[in-house]
Amino acid sequence: MSLNCVECSCSWRSFLRIVALICQLMGIHDLEPVVLDEAPNEIPHQYLSAEKARRELGWKSTYTLQEGLLETIEWYRAYLREEGVSA
C-alpha cells in the first residue's frame, strides 16, 4: 500500500508557493527560484493526498503545513549548528 500523507488547508499547492512559504518562515526575502522546465519526461501535474490514509488507517495530521515546516526548519538549523555549518 502506498500512501502520501500530506495535509494541507487547500487541495493544491504549487512548488513555488511552498518555496515562498519556506523563505517567509526562514526570514529570507532575496531568493528568487529559477524554474528551467528542462527535466525530460517530467510529470506535468502531481498531487499528494492523505485521503487514502484517512480512509483506510484513520490517519489524521497533527501538524499544519506551516507548523511542520517550522519544526523542520528548526531541526535543520540545530543540526547544522551542531555540525559547525553556518546556515
LOZA-662496 format. One line per 4 residues: their letters; for each residue x, y, z of C-alpha. Coordinates in Angstrom, 2 decimals, padded with zeros to 5 digits. Layout:
BEGIN
a> X,Y,Z ~ ...
REM end
This chain:
BEGIN
msln> 000.00,000.00,000.00 ~ 001.43,003.39,-000.97 ~ 000.29,006.42,001.00 ~ 001.04,010.12,000.61
cvec> 000.34,011.65,004.00 ~ 000.18,015.34,003.29 ~ -002.41,017.51,004.95 ~ -002.98,020.99,003.57
scsw> -005.70,023.51,004.18 ~ -006.21,023.59,000.43 ~ -006.31,020.75,-002.08 ~ -003.42,022.03,-004.20
rsfl> -000.23,023.97,-003.57 ~ 002.34,024.76,-006.22 ~ 006.01,024.14,-005.64 ~ 006.67,027.88,-005.91
riva> 004.07,028.66,-003.22 ~ 005.72,026.17,-000.87 ~ 009.18,027.64,-001.62 ~ 007.78,031.12,-000.91
licq> 006.33,029.90,002.40 ~ 009.65,028.30,003.42 ~ 011.50,031.52,002.57 ~ 008.97,033.56,004.57
lmgi> 009.31,031.26,007.60 ~ 013.10,031.45,007.38 ~ 013.12,035.24,007.01 ~ 014.66,035.05,003.54
hdle> 013.49,037.88,001.31 ~ 016.07,037.95,-001.50 ~ 015.77,034.47,-003.04 ~ 014.08,034.02,-006.41
pvvl> 013.72,030.40,-007.53 ~ 014.73,029.68,-011.11 ~ 012.44,027.24,-012.92 ~ 014.06,025.89,-016.08
deap> 011.39,023.35,-017.12 ~ 014.13,021.24,-018.72 ~ 013.64,017.89,-016.96 ~ 012.93,015.16,-019.53
neip> 009.79,013.07,-019.01 ~ 008.61,015.25,-016.13 ~ 005.08,014.61,-014.93 ~ 003.32,017.93,-015.58
hqyl> 000.91,017.78,-012.63 ~ 001.47,015.78,-009.45 ~ -000.79,015.83,-006.44 ~ -000.48,014.41,-002.94
saek> -003.47,013.39,-000.92 ~ -003.89,011.91,002.54 ~ -007.40,010.67,001.71 ~ -006.39,007.00,001.42
arre> -004.55,007.11,004.76 ~ -007.57,008.78,006.41 ~ -009.99,006.31,004.92 ~ -008.03,003.07,005.41
lgwk> -005.95,003.83,008.50 ~ -007.92,006.53,010.28 ~ -004.85,008.77,009.98 ~ -005.14,012.43,010.94
styt> -002.47,015.09,010.65 ~ -001.26,016.61,013.90 ~ 000.53,019.49,012.13 ~ -000.49,022.17,009.70
lqeg> 001.84,022.66,006.73 ~ 003.27,025.79,008.37 ~ 003.81,024.03,011.73 ~ 005.55,021.11,010.04
llet> 007.79,023.39,008.00 ~ 008.70,025.46,011.08 ~ 009.65,022.35,013.05 ~ 011.66,021.01,010.10
iewy> 013.48,024.33,009.65 ~ 014.36,024.45,013.35 ~ 015.59,020.84,013.27 ~ 017.90,021.58,010.32
rayl> 019.19,024.77,011.95 ~ 020.02,022.88,015.17 ~ 021.63,020.03,013.23 ~ 023.77,022.37,011.14
reeg> 024.84,024.29,014.28 ~ 025.96,021.02,015.88 ~ 027.89,020.15,012.70 ~ 029.54,023.58,012.69
vsa> 027.89,024.64,009.45 ~ 026.54,028.17,009.21 ~ 023.02,028.26,007.85
REM end
